[in-house]
Amino acid sequence: MLILSRKIDEKIKIGNDITITIIDVRGDQVKIGVEAPKNVKVFRQEVFNAIQSENKAALASVEENENKKAINAVSALSKLLKK
């Protein structure tokens, strides 16, 4: 992890396209501005974590649904073969 000290209005560059600007510092709160191309998604960590959790839950639901379909198909095929 790179740790930097910055003052208000000072910037940090990430690559060629992303700029972080320190906007304000009050007590233990720091306001920053992020300039990035529209195709770069920028999230607070807690929002990113929530999105990841929702995506994992959705994937698990889809996988469960697909597994049920496969079991039903095998069951139907098994019944046909018994006839």
SELOMAR-847312 format. One line per field, with one value per residue (C-alpha): residue number from 1; residue in three letters; x, y, z. Coordinates in nm, 2 decimals. Layout:
<pts>
num: NUM|...
residuo: ALA|...
u: X|...
v: Y|...
w: Z|...
</pts>
This chain:
<pts>
num: 1|2|3|4|5|6|7|8|9|10|11|12|13|14|15|16|17|18|19|20|21|22|23|24|25|26|27|28|29|30|31|32|33|34|35|36|37|38|39|40|41|42|43|44|45|46|47|48|49|50|51|52|53|54|55|56|57|58|59|60|61|62|63|64|65|66|67|68|69|70|71|72|73|74|75|76|77|78|79|80|81|82|83
residuo: MET|LEU|ILE|LEU|SER|ARG|LYS|ILE|ASP|GLU|LYS|ILE|LYS|ILE|GLY|ASN|ASP|ILE|THR|ILE|THR|ILE|ILE|ASP|VAL|ARG|GLY|ASP|GLN|VAL|LYS|ILE|GLY|VAL|GLU|ALA|PRO|LYS|ASN|VAL|LYS|VAL|PHE|ARG|GLN|GLU|VAL|PHE|ASN|ALA|ILE|GLN|SER|GLU|ASN|LYS|ALA|ALA|LEU|ALA|SER|VAL|GLU|GLU|ASN|GLU|ASN|LYS|LYS|ALA|ILE|ASN|ALA|VAL|SER|ALA|LEU|SER|LYS|LEU|LEU|LYS|LYS
u: 0.00|0.13|0.07|0.08|0.03|-0.16|-0.30|-0.63|-0.63|-0.34|-0.38|-0.28|-0.26|-0.34|-0.22|-0.30|-0.67|-0.75|-0.70|-0.78|-0.81|-0.82|-1.12|-1.16|-1.03|-1.24|-1.15|-1.14|-1.33|-1.16|-1.35|-1.20|-1.29|-1.23|-1.19|-1.20|-1.33|-1.70|-1.60|-1.42|-1.65|-1.57|-1.74|-1.71|-1.58|-1.90|-2.11|-1.87|-1.89|-2.27|-2.27|-2.04|-2.26|-2.57|-2.39|-2.28|-2.64|-2.78|-2.53|-2.61|-2.98|-2.93|-2.70|-2.96|-3.24|-3.02|-2.95|-3.32|-3.39|-3.12|-3.25|-3.60|-3.48|-3.29|-3.59|-3.82|-3.57|-3.55|-3.93|-3.93|-3.66|-3.86|-4.16
v: 0.00|0.34|0.61|0.97|1.30|1.57|1.91|2.07|2.12|1.89|1.60|1.24|1.09|0.73|0.63|0.89|0.91|0.93|1.22|1.23|1.58|1.66|1.89|1.94|1.81|1.85|1.65|1.28|1.34|1.39|1.49|1.39|1.44|1.17|1.25|0.94|0.83|0.73|0.37|0.35|0.27|0.44|0.32|0.37|0.04|-0.04|0.01|-0.21|-0.48|-0.46|-0.49|-0.79|-0.96|-0.90|-1.04|-1.35|-1.40|-1.36|-1.60|-1.86|-1.82|-1.87|-2.17|-2.32|-2.27|-2.43|-2.73|-2.77|-2.77|-3.03|-3.25|-3.22|-3.30|-3.61|-3.72|-3.68|-3.87|-4.15|-4.18|-4.21|-4.48|-4.68|-4.70
w: 0.00|-0.09|0.18|0.08|0.27|0.08|0.17|0.05|-0.33|-0.38|-0.62|-0.67|-1.02|-1.09|-1.43|-1.70|-1.66|-1.28|-1.05|-0.68|-0.53|-0.16|-0.12|0.25|0.59|0.90|1.21|1.11|0.78|0.45|0.14|-0.19|-0.55|-0.81|-1.18|-1.39|-1.73|-1.74|-1.81|-1.48|-1.19|-0.86|-0.54|-0.17|-0.02|0.16|-0.16|-0.35|-0.09|-0.10|-0.48|-0.46|-0.21|-0.42|-0.73|-0.54|-0.41|-0.76|-0.91|-0.64|-0.71|-1.08|-1.02|-0.78|-1.04|-1.31|-1.08|-1.02|-1.40|-1.46|-1.18|-1.32|-1.67|-1.54|-1.35|-1.65|-1.87|-1.60|-1.60|-1.98|-1.98|-1.72|-1.95
</pts>
